Amino acid sequence: MPRRLMLYGATGYTGSLIARAASERGLDPILAGRSEARLRALAEPLGAAYRAADLDDAARLGDVLGDVGVLLNAAGPFSRTAPALSEACLRCGVHYLDLGGELPVFEQLHARDLAARARNVMLMPGVGLVVVGTDCLAAHVARRLPDAHRLRIAISRIDYVSRGSAKTVIDLIDHGVAIRRNGVVASVPVGSLDRPFDYGQGERPSTVLTAPDLLTAFFTTEIPNIEVYFEATALDRAMSRILAGFAGLLRTPFWQNLLRAQTALLPEGPSATARSGGVRTILAEAEDLRGRRVRSRLRTPDGYSFSVVSALAIAERALAGEVAPGFQTPARVYGADFVLQFDRVARDDLADPEPSA
């Protein structure tokens, strides 16, 4: 019997978009999550199977994965869902994918590389815009400049924050942000690294923030120095510094619970109209020890629309046996040009600047 695709977190905002798209593509997904009532309401109109399973019930997770070949985790914050689901996948010999973007979770999954290889299981977090877009672009500039020793990635801002994204941000509040220096992840103060990037309409201020590409881009390209920037207004940067200053307080249980309660006031996600008109831009700049630089820019649809198609494309390939055991990244397994197959995606190689002084 062919192994099937299971979508955990199917009733969330992104999960429901993926569930409908997967059904339309004839993938016959098994929809999963904690609430049987919510799963039934989503699954029955789609004619899809559904299975409820709590993350704390290891035996139940094993049962629901019995005929599954690939699990796609769309339930965030992934710091809470990825450990249990990836462990269940390792026990059951199921390939694990997720839509996460939390560096600590990527590091935890990377630490399971040997266990995954022993079980012939692929662990690939970040199969949405994060990190498919950034990973493929990093691989592209690395092949343009094979001796690069520094990589900078910059990502344009978004005009909306979903409820799930806000919960993830709350979990990641900290005093510093991470960069990679000489192959090692290090912390620098929030706001200490700012620079402008041209996302297509002139230079815009951007600031370094912690991103999973510090692991994935290093894993894919072996470039030892990596920084990831996000477009940020002066107000954005000021608020980041304020939050960092109170990080110790904001990470206490009282404030974490209060902040999470406030996320309930946010919309679950953008409207279909907002998604249809959304555009994200990613820049990647590689530099070698002689000061030579190459730059490339990638334009994609909004992150939610892109994540639906990229996650399902990878799930389909994994179901077809196109996998590599162990911890993996999208570009390492499927190549730098994988991202170009999707509608409304364009990549441009920018004019190379003169060598830096």
C-alpha positions in Angstrom: 0.0 0.0 0.0 1.4 3.5 -0.9 2.5 5.5 2.1 0.4 8.7 2.6 0.9 12.3 3.5 -0.2 13.5 6.9 -0.7 17.2 7.6 -0.5 18.0 11.3 -1.9 21.4 12.4 -4.4 21.2 9.5 -7.0 23.4 11.2 -4.6 26.4 11.6 -4.5 29.2 9.2 -1.7 28.0 6.9 -2.6 24.3 7.6 -6.1 24.8 6.3 -4.8 26.5 3.1 -2.5 23.5 2.6 -5.3 21.0 3.3 -7.5 22.4 0.6 -4.6 22.7 -1.9 -3.5 19.2 -1.2 -7.0 17.8 -1.7 -7.3 19.8 -5.0 -4.1 18.2 -6.2 -5.3 14.7 -5.5 -2.8 14.0 -2.7 -5.5 12.5 -0.4 -4.0 14.0 2.7 -4.7 12.7 6.2 -5.5 15.8 8.3 -4.3 15.7 11.9 -4.2 17.9 15.0 -5.5 17.9 18.6 -9.2 18.8 18.1 -11.3 16.1 16.6 -14.3 18.4 16.2 -12.3 21.0 14.3 -10.6 18.4 12.1 -14.0 16.9 11.2 -15.4 20.3 10.2 -12.5 20.8 7.9 -12.1 17.3 6.6 -15.7 16.3 5.7 -16.3 19.0 3.0 -13.0 18.0 1.5 -13.7 14.3 1.6 -10.5 13.8 3.6 -9.5 11.4 6.3 -8.6 12.9 9.7 -7.0 11.7 12.9 -6.8 13.5 16.3 -3.7 13.0 18.3 -2.3 14.9 21.3 1.4 15.7 21.2 1.8 14.3 24.8 0.5 10.9 23.8 3.5 9.1 22.2 1.5 5.9 21.7 -1.3 7.6 19.9 1.2 9.5 17.6 2.7 6.1 16.7 -0.7 4.7 15.9 -1.8 7.6 13.6 1.5 7.4 11.7 1.1 3.7 10.8 0.5 4.2 7.1 2.1 7.6 6.7 5.2 8.1 4.6 5.6 11.9 5.0 4.5 14.1 7.9 4.1 17.9 7.2 4.0 19.9 10.4 2.1 23.2 10.1 1.4 23.6 13.8 3.4 26.4 15.5 5.1 27.5 17.6 7.3 24.8 16.4 9.4 24.9 19.5 6.4 23.1 21.1 5.4 20.8 18.3 8.6 19.8 16.4 10.2 17.7 19.2 7.3 15.3 19.7 6.4 15.0 16.1 10.0 14.5 14.8 10.6 11.9 17.5 7.5 10.1 16.5 8.6 10.2 12.8 12.0 8.7 13.8 10.4 5.9 15.7 8.0 5.1 12.8 10.3 5.7 9.9 8.4 8.7 8.5 10.0 11.6 6.7 9.5 14.9 8.7 8.8 18.3 7.1 7.7 21.5 8.8 7.0 25.2 8.1 9.0 26.4 11.0 11.4 29.3 11.1 12.8 29.1 14.7 16.6 28.7 14.8 16.7 26.7 18.1 14.2 24.1 16.5 16.4 23.8 13.5 19.4 23.2 15.8 17.5 20.5 17.7 16.6 18.7 14.5 20.1 19.0 13.2 21.3 17.3 16.4 19.2 14.3 15.4 21.0 13.9 12.0 22.7 10.7 12.9 19.6 9.1 14.4 17.7 10.1 11.2 20.3 8.6 9.0 20.2 5.4 10.9 16.5 5.2 10.4 16.7 6.3 6.7 14.5 9.3 7.6 14.7 12.8 6.2 14.3 15.7 8.6 13.7 18.9 6.6 12.3 21.9 8.6 11.5 25.1 6.8 9.7 24.0 3.6 7.8 27.2 3.3 9.1 30.6 2.2 11.4 30.2 5.2 13.7 28.6 4.2 13.0 27.5 0.7 13.4 31.0 -0.8 16.4 32.0 1.2 18.1 28.6 0.9 17.8 28.4 -2.8 19.0 32.0 -3.3 22.0 31.4 -0.9 22.9 28.3 -3.0 22.7 30.3 -6.2 25.0 33.1 -5.1 27.4 30.5 -3.6 27.7 28.8 -7.0 28.3 32.2 -8.6 31.1 32.9 -6.2 32.5 29.4 -5.1 35.1 30.9 -2.7 32.7 33.2 -0.8 33.5 33.6 2.9 30.7 36.0 3.8 26.9 35.7 3.0 24.3 38.4 3.7 20.6 37.6 3.2 18.0 40.4 3.4 14.2 39.9 3.4 11.6 42.6 2.7 9.0 43.5 5.3 5.5 42.3 5.4 2.4 44.4 6.1 0.6 42.0 8.4 1.4 39.6 11.2 -0.8 36.5 11.7 -1.8 35.2 15.1 0.6 32.2 14.7 3.6 34.3 13.7 3.0 36.6 16.6 3.1 33.6 19.0 6.4 32.5 17.5 7.9 36.0 17.9 6.9 36.1 21.6 8.8 32.8 22.2 11.9 34.3 20.6 12.2 37.5 22.6 15.8 37.8 23.7 18.6 40.3 24.6 20.6 39.6 21.4 20.4 38.4 17.9 22.4 35.6 16.3 24.9 35.8 13.4 27.5 33.3 12.2 31.2 34.2 12.5 34.0 31.9 11.3 31.6 29.0 11.3 30.3 29.5 14.8 26.9 31.1 15.8 27.5 34.1 18.0 25.2 36.7 19.6 25.3 40.5 19.0 23.2 43.2 20.6 19.9 44.0 19.0 20.2 46.9 16.7 24.0 46.7 16.5 24.1 45.7 12.8 21.9 47.8 10.5 22.5 48.5 6.8 20.4 49.4 3.7 19.4 47.0 1.0 17.7 47.6 -2.4 14.6 45.4 -2.5 13.7 46.8 -5.9 12.6 50.3 -5.1 15.7 51.9 -3.8 17.6 51.2 -0.6 15.6 50.5 2.5 17.0 50.3 6.1 17.3 46.8 7.4 18.5 45.2 10.7 20.0 41.9 11.6 17.6 39.4 13.3 18.0 35.8 14.3 17.0 33.4 11.4 17.3 29.7 10.7 19.5 30.5 7.7 22.4 30.7 10.1 22.2 27.0 10.1 20.6 26.1 6.8 22.6 28.4 4.6 25.8 27.3 6.3 24.8 23.6 5.9 24.0 24.2 2.2 26.9 26.5 1.2 29.5 26.0 3.9 30.1 29.8 3.9 31.4 30.5 7.4 30.2 34.1 8.0 26.4 34.7 7.6 24.1 37.5 8.6 20.3 37.7 8.0 18.7 41.1 7.7 15.0 42.1 7.7 13.7 45.4 6.3 12.8 47.6 9.3 11.6 51.1 9.7 13.1 53.4 12.4 10.1 52.6 14.6 10.6 48.8 14.0 14.2 49.1 15.1 13.4 51.2 18.1 10.7 48.7 19.3 13.2 45.8 18.8 15.7 47.5 21.1 13.0 48.3 23.7 11.8 44.7 23.7 15.4 43.4 24.0 16.0 45.7 27.0 13.1 44.1 28.8 13.7 40.6 27.5 14.4 39.1 30.9 11.1 40.4 32.2 9.1 39.5 29.1 10.3 36.0 29.2 8.8 35.3 32.6 5.7 33.1 32.7 3.4 36.0 33.6 4.4 38.2 30.7 4.6 35.3 28.2 1.0 34.3 29.1 -0.1 37.9 28.9 1.5 38.5 25.5 0.1 35.2 24.1 -3.4 36.3 25.3 -3.0 39.5 23.3 -2.3 37.6 20.1 -5.9 36.4 20.2 -6.9 39.9 19.1 -4.9 39.6 15.9 -6.5 38.2 12.7 -5.8 34.6 12.0 -4.1 35.5 8.8 -4.4 37.8 5.7 -7.4 37.8 3.5 -7.4 36.1 0.1 -7.2 39.5 -1.5 -4.2 40.5 0.5 -2.5 37.2 -0.3 -3.1 37.6 -4.0 -1.5 41.0 -4.2 1.4 40.2 -1.8 5.0 40.2 -2.9 8.1 39.2 -0.9 11.7 40.1 -2.0 14.8 38.3 -0.9 18.4 39.5 -1.5 21.5 37.5 -1.2 25.1 38.9 -1.3 28.2 36.7 -1.3 31.7 38.1 -0.8 35.1 36.5 -1.0 38.4 37.3 0.7 39.5 39.4 -2.3 36.5 41.7 -1.9 34.7 40.4 -4.9 30.9 40.3 -4.5 27.9 38.9 -6.3 24.3 39.8 -5.6 21.0 38.2 -6.6 17.4 39.0 -5.9 14.4 36.7 -5.7 10.8 37.8 -5.9 8.0 35.6 -4.7 4.3 35.8 -3.9 3.3 36.5 -0.3 4.7 34.1 2.2 1.5 32.2 2.9 0.7 31.5 -0.8 4.3 30.5 -1.5 4.6 28.3 1.5 1.5 26.3 0.4 2.9 25.4 -3.0 6.5 24.9 -1.9 5.6 22.7 1.1 3.4 20.5 -1.1 6.0 20.3 -3.9 8.5 19.0 -1.4 6.0 16.6 0.2 5.2 15.2 -3.2 8.9 14.6 -4.0 9.4 13.0 -0.6 6.4 10.7 -1.2 8.0 9.8 -4.5 11.2 8.7 -2.8 13.2 11.9 -3.7 14.8 12.2 -0.2 18.2 12.2 1.5 18.4 10.6 4.9 19.3 12.8 7.9 18.9 16.6 8.5 18.6 18.3 5.1 17.8 21.7 3.5 15.7 22.3 0.5 18.5 23.5 -1.8 20.9 20.8 -0.7 18.4 18.1 -1.8 16.5 19.7 -4.6 19.0 22.3 -5.9 19.3 26.1 -6.1 16.8 26.3 -9.0 14.0 24.4 -7.2 12.4 27.7 -6.3 12.0 28.8 -9.9 9.3 26.2 -10.8 6.6 28.2 -8.9 4.3 30.8 -10.4 5.2 34.5 -9.8 8.7 33.6 -8.8 11.6 35.5 -10.5 15.3 35.6 -9.9 17.7 38.3 -11.1 21.4 38.5 -10.9 22.3 42.1 -10.1 25.2 44.1 -11.5 28.3 43.2 -9.5 29.7 46.1 -7.6 33.4 47.0 -7.6 35.5 45.0 -5.1 35.1 46.5 -1.6 38.0 48.3 0.0 
